[in-house]
Amino acid sequence: MGAVSSRLRRFGRGLALAVLLCGAAASHPSAAGSLAWPAGRGLVDQTGTAVDEARFTGRLRLVYFGYTRCPDLCPTALMTVTQALDELPPALLARLAPVLIAADPERDGPGVLASYLDTFHPAIVAVTGPVAVIDGLAAAYAAPIRRHDGVVDHPVEFFLVGPAGVPVGRIPVTVTPDALAGILRRALSR
């Protein structure tokens, strides 16, 4: 009975990954194209270093749009990422670029993001820049951001982007750290 149960769980996890990856690619408006990051458009990381597509080429990206003043969703999502990354062996982690894109770039500059990331996994890179460029990235991911009265409505999912900048899938932020680690492990093992 235990062996059957174990096989069913593995099958279920594999099926869930296939649905996430296939369904997301089929429904994503940019699925056929690349989600290239514009060079020379003012994007910087938490250290103030310029960020463009070359920084991530050849690595799988786990992208999340969030902001530092978010009371619950963002810290919970980033802790899920942190715990999942802790489960990955160094060789796989080296092939992954976990990225937090500042959904509130007017308030979340490099210094604010650097302080915020101190709580989370050191591999996570934060990206900020002009509102128009951030909103352009969000639109490319079909992940609208709305800002009103100090509140930022942002996507509630992680975006998996392949090494060539092509979308691979969407993962709900409600995923457990173990399940996220499994998804990343499988995606990185291809």
N, C-alpha and C positions, 0 to 999 in steps of 0.2 A: 504494500500500500504506500509506503514512504517513497519508494522509487518512482511510482506512478505520479504521486503528488509532486515530487520534485521535477519530473519531466513536464508535467502540466504547467507548473509555475514558470519554468524556462521557456516553454512554448508561448505562454501568455505574455511574458516580457518581450520575447522576440516579435510576437504579433503586434504588441503595443508599439514597439519601435518602428516596425514596418508601416503601421497606420500613421504614426506621427510623421515619419519621413516622407512617405508617398503622398499622404493626404496634404501635407503642407506644400510640397512641391507642386502638386496639381492645382492648389487653390491660390498660390502666391502669384501676384501679378508680375513679378520679376523673375519667375522661376526659370525662364529660358535665358535670362541675361545675368549680368554680373552686378553685384552690389558694391561697385568700386568706391573707394573713399577718395574724395577730391584732394589733389595736391595743391598747395599754395592757397588754400581757402581759409586759413586761420585755425584749423584744428590743432589742438595741443593736448598733451597728456598731463597727468598730475604733477609732473616736474617742470612743465612749461616747454617741453621738447615738441617740435612739430610732428604731427602724425599724418600719414597718408597711406595709401594702399601698399606701398613697398614694405611697410612695417609688419604687415600681416601675411604677405604672400607666402604660400607654401605651408601655412598653418591653418588648422581648423579653428574657427572663431565661435565662441559662445558669447553672444551679444545680449545685453540687457539695458533697456532705457530706464533710468531712475534718477532720483534726486536726493540730496543729503538731508533735507528737512522732512522727508517722508516719514510719517510716524510709525508705520508698521510694515507695509508691504515690501519696501526696498530693503530694509535691514534683514528681514526674514529671507527674502530671495537671495541676497548676497551671502547670508550665513549658509543657506542650502548649497550655494556654489562652493563656498569655502570648505564645507564638510565633504562635498563630492570630490573636490580637488585633492583633499588630504588622502583620499582613497586611491588616487592614481599613482602608478609608479613613475619615477622621474623621467624615464624615457618617453612615456606617453605625454606627460605634462609638458615636456619641452616642445611637443608638436601642437600644443593648444594655446590659443590666445583668448583668455577670458576678458571681456571688455564691458565696462560700464560706460554708457554714453549719457552725459548730463542732460536730463530732460529740462532742467532749469538752469541753462548756462549763464544767465545774467547774475545769478546768485552763487552758482557753483563754479568758481574759478579754480585754477590749478592748486592753490594753497588749501582751499576748503576741501577739495577732493582728496588731496594728499592726507590731510588730517583724518578725514572720514575713512579712507581705506586702511588706516592703521589697525582697525578692528578686524579686517578681513584677510583673506589669503594674499600673500605678497605677489602672486603671479597676476592678480587682477590689475588691469590697466584702465584708468579712467580717461575719458576723452571729453573735452569741452571745446567751445568755440562760438562763433557768431550764431545767434538764434536761427537765422535763415539757413545756415549750413546744417545745423543740427536738425532742423525741421525737414530739410531736403533728405538727409539720411533716414529720418523716421518715415518719410513718404516712400522712399525706395524700399523700405522693409514692410510697407503697408502697415505702419504702426503709428497712427496719428497721436500727436501730443497736443493737449489743450491746456492753456494756462489761464487761470482766472482767480482773482482775489487772493493771490498767494498760494493757491492750490494748483497742483500740476496733475492732470489726468494723463496717465501714460499706459503703455501696453502692459498686460499682466502675463507676459510669456517671455521665454528665452528664445533667441533666434540662433539656429545653428547654420553657419556659413562655411562651405567647403574651402579648401586651400586655394582654389582659383577664384574665390569671391562669388561663387554661385550658391544660392540658398539651398540648404539641405533639409531643413525642417524647423518646426516650431515646437516648443516644449512648454506646457503650462507651468507657471511658477509654483503650483501646488505639488509638483513632483517631489518625491522624497530625495534626500541626499544619496541614498543607496541606489535608487532608480536612476538618478541623474548620472552618477558615477558609471553605472552599467551602460547607459546610452553613450556616454562619452568614450568609454573603453571600446565599445563595439565600433563606433564611428572612427576612432583613431587607429583601430587595428586593421582597417581596410587597406 
